[in-house]
Amino acid sequence: MTIELLDNNTGIAASFFQQKYQIPAQAVIHGRFPGKVFVDHEENPEIALAWAVSRWSYIAGENPSSKHFPFMKEVLEEIVSPMLKITGEKYFEIYCDNNSVWDDFFHEFHGNSPVRKHLECTYTLNEAKFQEYRASLEMPDDIEIQEIKLPIIPENFRDIVLEEKQLTTGFTLVKDGQTLSQCINNGFIHHGHYFIDLDTFCTQERNKGYGTLAACQLISHQLDQGLSPLWETTNSNIPSQAVAKKLGFEPAEEYAVYTICGFST
């Protein structure tokens, strides 16, 4: 049985999502990020799925087993898939503990849609290391820093989200009118933490420290607002890990991410 929790009782699912990497689920549960929350039982749930609209979802359970597979299948096929078809989104990600029970489920799930698995890690900030690194930085004279506000929901999902458009904070590095790098708070905020999104757009401008400068600007600004950053990257993304370490981030949690490909076709 699948039950979608309404705004006044989504807190029933909160106890399932207590790890740092699950903060986006908590942001949805507490109404800070648009999304949906599903459980298998309204009063005594054993498993919950929190979907942060657009592509990301988080699933956790109390001793998850094959008996919960029908719940997961119903949520993905009857609720998520139809909405993805409306938006044209072809990928859907599910974050969960690295438990073999999820391997078993996705092995048999949706034979027409390939499922990829990879491992990711969340990093927490050692503020003393960050402040030491920040003090050593020098901004090039030809670089301009600009604060920006961006929607937290992609354009193709805005028609199905009833909430008013929500904006988040970021900073860009601009040189000769060209945006070199951008770092934003991606809108997942809970208990004073948020996740960072960092992009350096031009391939030829990478490995020049621009992304690090943009991230440093955002982190400093958000620390002043009482918000501490979290860094998330795949275990195979060595460049991202190197930037995180340089800024003072330290690994905290490892978990699995399953990507359903071609889900909405």
N, C-alpha and C positions, 0 to 999 in steps of 0.2 A: 504494500500500500504506500502511495506517495502523497504527501501533504505539503502544500506550499504554505509557509508561515506568513502571516500578514504582519504589518508594521508593529502592532501592539504585542506580538508574542514571538518575534524572532529571537529574543533572548534565550529561549529554550535551547537553542543550538550553540550558544556561546561557549559552553564548557568543552565542546569537542575541539575547539581551535585555540590552543593555548601557546603554541610555539611562535617564534618570531616570524617565520616565513608565512604563517597563516594570518598575519595582520590584515591583508586585504579581505579575508573572510569576515574578520571582526568589524572592519569598516562597513561592510555591507550589512551585517547583522545589526549594527548600531545606527544605521541610517546615514552614514557619512559618505557613502559611495553607492550609486545606483546599482541595484542587483536584485536577485531572488534567492530565497533560502528554502530548502526542501528537507523534510525528515520522513522517516518511515512510520512514525507514530507521534501524535501530537502531545501526549502526556508523558510517555516514557520512551523517547526515541533511542535507538541503538546506533543510528548512522545519520549523517547530515551532509548535504552538499550545498555550499554557498557559491553562487555564480555572480562574479563581479562583471556585469555587462561592460565589456564586449566579449572577449575570447576566454577569459581566465576563470577557472573554477577550482574550488578546494573541497576535498572530500575527506572525512574522518569518521571513525566509528569506534564503538566500544567492542573490542574483539571482533573486527570485521571478518566475515566468512562468506562462503558461497550462498548462504541463505539471504544475503543482502544484494545479490546480483540482480534479481528482478527489480528492486528499487532503483538501482543505478541505470539499468537498461531503460526503464520507463522514463526517468528524468531526461536521459540523453536523447532517446528516440522520439518521445512524444511531446517534449516541452522545448528542449534546447534546439534540436534539429530544425523544427518549423520556423523558429525565430531567426536562425542563421540563414535559412533560405530567403527570408525577407530582406536581410541585410547584404546577402551575397558573400558573407564570410565563409571561407573554405577550410579554416583550421580552428580547432577547439582544444584548449589545453586544460589538463586536470592535474593539480598538484596534490601530492599525498606522501605519507611516509613510505620509505622504501621497503615495502612489505610484499612478499611473494603472492599474497592473496590478490593484489591488484594485477600482478602479471597474469594470473589465471583468468581474471575477468576479461582483460583486454585481449587475451589470446583468443577468446571465443566470441568477443563482441564485434558486431557489425562487420561481417566478412567482406563487404564491398568497400570498406574504408580502411586503408592501412593505418596502423598505429605505431608511432615511434616513441621510444622511451629514452630519456637521458637523465643525468643527475645534475642537480644544481646545489648551490650553497648560498646561504645568507651570511653576510659579514656585518658585524657591529663595529661602531666607531670607538677607538681609543682616543678620547678627546685630547689627552696630553700629547700624544704623538702627532695628532692633527695640528694642534696649535704650534708645535715646534716646527712642523713642515711649513705651515702657513707663514710663519715669521721669516722663513728663508726665501719666500717667493718674491719675484720682481715681475711686474707687468710690463711687457714691451710697450714702447712709446707709440707704436703704430696700431695698437689694439684698443678698441672701444668696447666697454662692457655695457650691455643693455638689459634691464629687467623686463620680463615679458609676462603676460598672462595668457594661458592657453586653456581651452576646454578639456575636461578630463575624459570626456566620452568622444570616441571617433565619430566623424560626421555620419557615416552610414548607420550608426546605431541611435542617433538623436531622435529620430521619428518614433522609436518604440520606447523611449525613456520619458516618463511623464513628468519627472522633476524638472525644475527650471535649470537652464544651462549653468553648470558649475565650472568655475575657473580655478586653475592652479598656478603656482608661481614658478618661474624659471629665470635663467640668465643665459644670454648669448654673448659670444665673442665675435666682434665684427671687425674686418679689416678691408679698407678700400670699398666699403659698401657690401661686402660679401660676408655672409654668416659662416664662420668657420666651425664653431662648436656650440652645442646647446645642452644645458643640464636643467632638468626640471624635477620638482616634487610631483610624482605621478598621481597624487590624489588619494593614495591609500594611507590614511592617518588613523592611528589608534594608540592611546596611552602614551602620547608624546613621541611616537616614532612614525617615520614615513619612509617610503622607498624612493630611491634616486633612479632617474632615467638619464643616460648620457649618450650623446651622439656627436661624432665628428663627421660632417657630411661629405666632404671631398676626400677621396682616397689619398690624393697627393699631399693633403694637409695633416694626415695622421702621423703619429709618432713624433710630433713636434711639441707636445705638452699643452696644446690648446684645450683638450678635454679636461685635463687636470686643473687648469686654471678656471674653467667654467664651473667644475664641480666644487672647487674650493670656494668660489664666490657664493654658490647656492648654500653650501654647508654652513658657511659663516653667517649668512643672512638668516637661515632657519634656526641655527643655534640661538641667535638673538631673540627669536620668537618662541623659544622653549621647546623646539623640535629637534630630535636626534635622528640622524639618517641611518638607513639600512641599505646595504649594497647587495645586489643579487646577481649572480652570473652562473653560467654553466661550468661544470668541472673541466671542460675542455677549452674554455676561453682564457688562455694564458695572458694575453694582453690586458683584458679587463681585470684579472686578478692582480696583475702588476700595478695597475693604476690604483686599485683599492688599497693595496699594501702601502704604496707611496703616500697615500692620503691618511694612513693611520687606521685602516679597517683591519679587523681580525676575523678569521672564519669562526662561525658559531654553530650552524646547523646544515646538515646535508639531507636531501630528500629527492623523491622521484617526480618527474614530470612526464606525463603521457600526452602526446599530440595526436589527435584524430585528424587525419588528412582527407580532404575531399568530403567532409562530413555533410555539407549542405547541398551537394550535387544530387 
